[in-house]
Amino acid sequence: MPKLAKATKSSAPGSYLGFSQQQVRLLHHLLSCPEGGCCVSLEHLDDVAVHYANGELLLEQDKSATATNPLADTSKDLWKTIAHWIDLIESNQIALDRSQFHLYVTPARSGPWATLLSHAQTDEELEPLLKKANALVMRKAPPACAPDLAKFVNLAPDVRLELVKRMTIISTDENPLEPVRERLRPTLGPAQVDATCEMGLGMAVSRVEELLRAGKPALVDADAFMTAFRAAARKSNMPGYLTNLAGEPGGSAVKSKLLARPIFVQQLDLIESDQEERIRAVADFLQASANKVKWADAGLIHESSLDEFDDTLARHHAMVSKELKVTHSGHPEVAIGQLRYSRCSQFVASLEGHSVPSFFVPGCLHALAESYRIGWHPDFFKKLGGA
């Protein structure tokens, strides 16, 4: 048994902020489980669960110990977790003899009862805990954990002992990312580890969101994920290539931004872009904005280079505008705007000599359009009331 133990070009938060502990553990298990038919789920049977090809399960509850100690003797988190597992067993949602149970707590914490539960193998070892627990449950003013604690006390002895034997409490990591980093360090240089972690997190969360949007349970095929992750990791660590560390934005984020009708979307309205173009524009804008922050935070680029990149795009926009003024004089303004947008979006530019993902140039152009620095319709500034 394991031992107990300055905003840049966007308002997006710093590295890993926004990824939950459960999502980090999802990635850890996707990178760790054996090949050959495993799936890893998020918030399906448990916070995270590994579904092995032979039908066995590993159920994991993930708790943060930054404010309280989830492993204290009368912790509500501890006994709520155990009561949840008991409910799964008693409702026949899982088979006790084919399941393992992990309680993962970070940063490292401990507690006498938690230590006992993680190591006990006999009824005799559990007896002191059961006596104290029963006395707590019977008090006139029992602790808040009493209802869940009573489920454990009143469980059939043979079921209770089997559950305890299959229970492991893991609290040795100060940061849940550290096990993921450990898996990547043997094959990556120090500068690439965190960037690759973040890329993997984005991929894992995107897989979950795709499944949920399709109305399916969030069970991620581990073999397929590893194939995609290895390919992406090789590509992202190729010299001269900046990979997408943010993943694709969720449908709700795109919809919310689109409904807010930011200036860059209004710019597209002026040239009569269709809904598909506007959705793609919002997705490109969100991905580009997030990756600017993540690349800078990971030390892959210097923030000042983003201003130079914007200057390059603005100069190209000016050149295209000048050319169209000569070659398409007298054409409808909407048609000129559509052509200007198309020409600029196809522009190929590098960032500090690195190739960038396909969404990045269009996304940066939309950021410039948002600030009225560039536009598509010849009369965009007046029509949108720029000041």
C-alpha positions as CSV (number, residue, x, y, z in Angstrom):
1,M,0.0,0.0,0.0
2,P,1.3,3.5,-0.8
3,K,2.4,5.6,2.1
4,L,0.0,8.2,3.4
5,A,1.1,10.8,3.2
6,K,1.3,40.5,-15.4
7,A,-1.5,39.4,-17.7
8,T,-0.2,39.0,-21.2
9,K,-2.2,39.2,-24.4
10,S,-5.3,37.7,-23.0
11,S,-7.2,37.7,-19.7
12,A,-6.6,33.9,-19.5
13,P,-5.1,32.7,-16.2
14,G,-1.6,31.3,-15.8
15,S,-0.4,27.7,-16.3
16,Y,-2.8,25.0,-15.1
17,L,-5.2,27.4,-13.4
18,G,-8.6,26.3,-14.6
19,F,-7.7,22.6,-14.8
20,S,-9.3,20.8,-11.8
21,Q,-7.5,18.2,-9.7
22,Q,-9.9,15.6,-11.2
23,Q,-8.8,16.5,-14.8
24,V,-5.1,16.2,-13.8
25,R,-5.8,12.8,-12.4
26,L,-7.7,11.9,-15.6
27,L,-4.5,12.6,-17.6
28,H,-2.4,10.7,-15.1
29,H,-4.4,7.5,-15.4
30,L,-4.7,7.9,-19.2
31,L,-0.9,8.0,-19.3
32,S,-0.5,5.2,-16.7
33,C,-3.1,2.4,-17.4
34,P,-2.0,-0.7,-19.4
35,E,-2.5,-1.0,-23.1
36,G,-5.2,-3.1,-24.5
37,G,-8.8,-1.9,-24.1
38,C,-8.7,0.4,-21.0
39,C,-11.0,3.4,-20.6
40,V,-10.7,6.2,-18.1
41,S,-13.8,8.1,-17.0
42,L,-14.4,11.5,-15.5
43,E,-17.3,12.0,-13.0
44,H,-19.0,8.8,-14.2
45,L,-18.9,6.2,-11.4
46,D,-16.5,8.4,-9.4
47,D,-14.3,11.5,-9.7
48,V,-12.0,9.4,-11.9
49,A,-12.3,5.7,-12.7
50,V,-10.2,3.2,-14.7
51,H,-12.2,0.6,-16.6
52,Y,-9.9,-2.3,-17.4
53,A,-10.5,-4.6,-20.4
54,N,-11.2,-7.6,-18.1
55,G,-14.1,-5.8,-16.4
56,E,-12.2,-4.7,-13.3
57,L,-12.4,-1.2,-11.9
58,L,-10.3,1.3,-10.1
59,L,-12.5,4.0,-8.5
60,E,-10.8,7.2,-7.3
61,Q,-12.0,10.1,-5.2
62,D,-9.8,13.2,-5.4
63,K,-9.7,15.7,-2.6
64,S,-7.9,19.0,-2.1
65,A,-6.3,19.6,1.3
66,T,-5.4,23.2,0.8
67,A,-8.1,24.4,3.3
68,T,-8.9,21.4,5.5
69,N,-7.6,17.9,6.1
70,P,-9.8,15.4,4.3
71,L,-8.0,12.6,6.2
72,A,-8.8,13.8,9.7
73,D,-10.6,11.1,11.8
74,T,-14.0,12.8,11.6
75,S,-13.5,14.5,8.3
76,K,-16.8,14.7,6.3
77,D,-14.8,14.2,3.1
78,L,-13.3,10.9,4.3
79,W,-16.6,9.3,5.4
80,K,-18.6,10.8,2.5
81,T,-16.1,9.1,0.1
82,I,-16.4,5.7,1.9
83,A,-20.2,6.1,2.0
84,H,-20.3,6.7,-1.8
85,W,-18.4,3.5,-2.4
86,I,-20.8,1.6,-0.1
87,D,-23.7,3.0,-2.0
88,L,-22.2,1.8,-5.3
89,I,-21.7,-1.7,-3.9
90,E,-25.1,-2.0,-2.3
91,S,-26.9,-0.8,-5.4
92,N,-24.9,-3.4,-7.5
93,Q,-23.5,-0.7,-9.7
94,I,-20.1,-2.2,-9.1
95,A,-18.8,-5.6,-8.0
96,L,-16.8,-5.4,-4.8
97,D,-14.6,-8.4,-5.7
98,R,-13.6,-6.7,-9.0
99,S,-13.0,-3.2,-7.8
100,Q,-10.2,-1.2,-6.1
101,F,-10.8,2.1,-4.3
102,H,-8.4,5.0,-4.1
103,L,-8.7,8.2,-2.1
104,Y,-6.2,10.7,-3.5
105,V,-5.4,13.8,-1.4
106,T,-3.1,16.6,-2.2
107,P,-1.1,18.3,-0.7
108,A,0.1,15.6,1.6
109,R,-2.0,15.0,4.7
110,S,-2.5,12.2,7.2
111,G,-4.8,11.0,10.0
112,P,-4.8,8.0,12.4
113,W,-8.0,6.4,11.1
114,A,-7.0,7.0,7.5
115,T,-3.7,5.3,8.1
116,L,-5.5,2.3,9.7
117,L,-8.0,2.1,6.8
118,S,-5.2,2.1,4.2
119,H,-3.3,-0.7,5.9
120,A,-5.8,-2.9,7.8
121,Q,-6.2,-6.5,6.7
122,T,-8.2,-8.1,9.6
123,D,-11.3,-7.5,11.7
124,E,-9.1,-7.3,14.8
125,E,-7.2,-4.3,13.3
126,L,-10.5,-2.5,12.6
127,E,-12.0,-3.2,16.0
128,P,-10.6,-0.1,17.8
129,L,-11.8,2.2,15.0
130,L,-15.3,0.6,15.0
131,K,-15.7,1.0,18.8
132,K,-14.7,4.7,18.7
133,A,-16.8,5.3,15.6
134,N,-19.9,3.6,17.1
135,A,-19.6,5.8,20.2
136,L,-19.4,8.9,18.0
137,V,-22.5,7.9,16.1
138,M,-24.5,7.3,19.3
139,R,-23.7,10.7,20.9
140,K,-26.6,13.1,21.5
141,A,-24.6,15.6,19.4
142,P,-22.8,13.5,16.8
143,P,-20.2,15.0,14.4
144,A,-21.3,16.1,10.9
145,C,-19.9,12.9,9.4
146,A,-22.2,10.7,11.6
147,P,-24.6,9.6,8.8
148,D,-21.8,8.5,6.6
149,L,-19.8,7.0,9.4
150,A,-22.9,5.0,10.4
151,K,-23.0,3.4,7.0
152,F,-19.5,2.0,7.6
153,V,-20.2,0.9,11.1
154,N,-23.4,-0.9,10.2
155,L,-22.0,-2.6,7.1
156,A,-21.9,-6.4,7.1
157,P,-18.5,-7.3,8.6
158,D,-17.4,-9.4,5.6
159,V,-18.3,-6.7,3.1
160,R,-16.7,-4.0,5.3
161,L,-13.4,-5.9,5.6
162,E,-13.3,-6.6,1.9
163,L,-13.8,-3.0,1.2
164,V,-11.1,-1.9,3.5
165,K,-8.7,-4.5,2.0
166,R,-9.3,-3.0,-1.4
167,M,-9.0,0.6,-0.2
168,T,-5.8,2.7,-0.6
169,I,-5.3,6.2,0.6
170,I,-2.7,8.1,-1.3
171,S,-1.4,11.4,0.0
172,T,2.2,11.9,-0.9
173,D,2.2,14.6,-3.6
174,E,2.4,18.3,-2.9
175,N,1.1,18.9,-6.4
176,P,-1.1,16.6,-8.4
177,L,0.9,17.4,-11.6
178,E,4.0,15.8,-10.2
179,P,3.1,12.2,-11.1
180,V,2.4,13.3,-14.6
181,R,5.7,15.1,-14.9
182,E,7.5,12.0,-13.6
183,R,6.1,10.0,-16.4
184,L,7.3,12.5,-19.0
185,R,10.7,13.4,-17.7
186,P,12.5,10.3,-19.0
187,T,11.8,11.2,-22.6
188,L,11.6,15.0,-22.5
189,G,14.0,17.8,-21.6
190,P,13.1,20.0,-18.6
191,A,11.9,22.9,-20.7
192,Q,9.4,20.6,-22.5
193,V,7.8,18.8,-19.5
194,D,5.4,21.4,-18.3
195,A,4.4,22.5,-21.8
196,T,3.7,18.8,-22.7
197,C,1.7,18.4,-19.5
198,E,-0.5,21.3,-20.4
199,M,-1.0,20.0,-23.9
200,G,-2.0,16.6,-22.6
201,L,-4.5,18.2,-20.2
202,G,-6.1,20.2,-23.0
203,M,-6.4,17.0,-25.1
204,A,-7.9,15.0,-22.2
205,V,-10.5,17.7,-21.4
206,S,-11.3,18.1,-25.1
207,R,-12.0,14.3,-25.4
208,V,-14.3,14.5,-22.4
209,E,-16.2,17.5,-23.8
210,E,-16.6,15.8,-27.2
211,L,-18.1,12.7,-25.6
212,L,-20.5,14.7,-23.4
213,R,-21.6,16.9,-26.4
214,A,-22.4,13.6,-28.2
215,G,-24.6,12.5,-25.3
216,K,-22.2,9.8,-24.3
217,P,-20.6,9.0,-20.9
218,A,-17.2,10.6,-20.4
219,L,-15.2,7.4,-20.9
220,V,-12.0,8.1,-22.8
221,D,-10.4,5.3,-24.7
222,A,-6.8,5.2,-23.3
223,D,-5.2,3.5,-26.3
224,A,-6.6,6.0,-28.7
225,F,-5.7,8.9,-26.4
226,M,-2.1,7.6,-26.1
227,T,-1.7,7.3,-29.8
228,A,-2.9,10.9,-30.3
229,F,-0.8,12.2,-27.3
230,R,2.4,10.6,-28.5
231,A,2.0,12.0,-32.0
232,A,1.2,15.5,-30.6
233,A,4.1,15.3,-28.2
234,R,6.5,14.4,-31.0
235,K,5.2,17.3,-33.1
236,S,5.2,19.8,-30.2
237,N,8.8,19.0,-29.4
238,M,10.0,19.3,-32.9
239,P,12.3,22.3,-33.3
240,G,10.5,25.3,-34.8
241,Y,6.9,24.3,-34.0
242,L,4.5,25.8,-31.4
243,T,1.8,23.4,-30.5
244,N,-1.8,24.1,-29.3
245,L,-1.5,23.9,-25.5
246,A,-5.0,25.1,-24.8
247,G,-7.0,22.5,-26.7
248,E,-10.2,23.4,-28.6
249,P,-12.6,25.6,-26.7
250,G,-15.8,24.0,-25.5
251,G,-19.1,24.6,-27.3
252,S,-20.5,26.6,-24.4
253,A,-17.5,29.0,-24.4
254,V,-17.9,29.6,-28.1
255,K,-21.6,30.1,-27.9
256,S,-21.3,32.5,-25.0
257,K,-18.7,34.6,-26.8
258,L,-20.7,34.6,-30.0
259,L,-23.9,35.8,-28.2
260,A,-21.9,38.6,-26.7
261,R,-21.3,39.9,-30.2
262,P,-17.8,41.3,-29.7
263,I,-16.4,43.8,-32.2
264,F,-14.6,41.2,-34.3
265,V,-17.9,39.3,-34.8
266,Q,-19.6,42.6,-35.8
267,Q,-16.8,43.1,-38.3
268,L,-17.8,39.8,-39.8
269,D,-21.4,40.7,-39.8
270,L,-20.5,43.8,-42.0
271,I,-19.2,41.5,-44.7
272,E,-22.2,39.1,-44.4
273,S,-20.2,36.1,-43.1
274,D,-22.3,33.1,-42.5
275,Q,-22.8,31.4,-39.1
276,E,-20.2,28.7,-39.7
277,E,-17.5,31.4,-40.4
278,R,-18.5,33.3,-37.2
279,I,-18.3,30.2,-35.1
280,R,-14.9,29.3,-36.5
281,A,-13.7,32.9,-35.9
282,V,-14.7,32.8,-32.2
283,A,-13.0,29.4,-31.8
284,D,-9.8,30.8,-33.5
285,F,-9.9,33.9,-31.3
286,L,-10.3,32.0,-28.1
287,Q,-7.5,29.4,-28.9
288,A,-5.1,32.1,-30.1
289,S,-5.7,34.2,-27.0
290,A,-5.2,31.3,-24.6
291,N,-2.1,30.0,-26.4
292,K,-0.4,33.4,-26.3
293,V,-0.5,33.2,-22.5
294,K,0.4,29.5,-22.3
295,W,3.4,29.8,-24.7
296,A,4.7,32.8,-22.8
297,D,4.2,31.1,-19.4
298,A,6.0,28.0,-20.6
299,G,8.9,30.1,-21.8
300,L,8.4,29.0,-25.4
301,I,8.2,32.6,-26.6
302,H,8.9,36.1,-25.2
303,E,5.8,38.2,-24.7
304,S,7.3,41.2,-26.7
305,S,7.4,39.0,-29.8
306,L,3.5,39.0,-29.8
307,D,3.6,42.8,-30.5
308,E,6.0,42.2,-33.4
309,F,3.7,39.4,-34.7
310,D,0.7,41.8,-34.6
311,D,2.7,44.5,-36.4
312,T,3.5,41.9,-39.2
313,L,-0.2,41.0,-39.6
314,A,-1.3,44.7,-39.6
315,R,1.3,45.5,-42.3
316,H,0.0,42.6,-44.4
317,H,-3.5,43.8,-44.0
318,A,-2.5,47.3,-45.2
319,M,-0.8,45.8,-48.2
320,V,-3.8,43.7,-49.1
321,S,-6.1,46.7,-48.6
322,K,-3.9,48.8,-50.9
323,E,-3.9,46.1,-53.6
324,L,-7.7,45.7,-53.5
325,K,-8.2,49.4,-53.7
326,V,-6.5,49.3,-57.1
327,T,-7.7,46.0,-58.5
328,H,-11.3,46.1,-57.2
329,S,-12.2,49.7,-57.4
330,G,-16.0,50.0,-58.0
331,H,-16.8,46.5,-56.7
332,P,-19.4,46.2,-53.9
333,E,-17.9,47.0,-50.5
334,V,-19.1,43.7,-49.0
335,A,-17.3,41.7,-51.7
336,I,-14.1,43.7,-51.1
337,G,-14.4,43.0,-47.4
338,Q,-14.9,39.3,-48.0
339,L,-11.8,39.1,-50.2
340,R,-9.7,41.1,-47.8
341,Y,-10.7,38.8,-44.9
342,S,-9.9,35.7,-47.0
343,R,-6.5,37.0,-48.2
344,C,-5.4,38.0,-44.7
345,S,-6.6,34.8,-43.1
346,Q,-4.5,32.7,-45.5
347,F,-1.3,34.7,-44.6
348,V,1.5,32.5,-43.4
349,A,3.6,34.0,-40.6
350,S,6.0,32.6,-38.0
351,L,6.5,33.6,-34.4
352,E,10.1,33.9,-33.3
353,G,10.9,31.6,-36.2
354,H,8.4,29.0,-35.0
355,S,5.6,27.6,-37.2
356,V,2.2,28.2,-35.5
357,P,-1.1,26.2,-35.6
358,S,-3.6,27.0,-38.3
359,F,-5.9,28.9,-36.0
360,F,-3.3,31.3,-34.7
361,V,-3.0,33.8,-37.6
362,P,-6.8,34.2,-38.0
363,G,-7.2,34.3,-34.2
364,C,-4.7,37.1,-33.9
365,L,-6.3,39.0,-36.8
366,H,-9.6,38.9,-34.9
367,A,-7.9,40.3,-31.9
368,L,-6.7,43.2,-34.0
369,A,-10.2,43.6,-35.5
370,E,-11.6,43.7,-31.9
371,S,-9.4,46.7,-31.2
372,Y,-10.4,48.5,-34.5
373,R,-6.7,48.3,-35.6
374,I,-7.8,46.5,-38.8
375,G,-11.1,45.7,-40.4
376,W,-12.7,43.9,-43.3
377,H,-15.4,46.2,-44.7
378,P,-13.8,49.3,-46.3
379,D,-15.9,51.6,-44.1
380,F,-15.8,49.4,-40.9
381,F,-14.5,52.1,-38.6
382,K,-17.4,54.5,-39.3
383,K,-20.1,51.8,-39.4
384,L,-19.0,50.4,-36.0
385,G,-18.6,53.7,-34.3
386,G,-14.9,53.4,-33.6
387,A,-13.3,56.1,-31.6
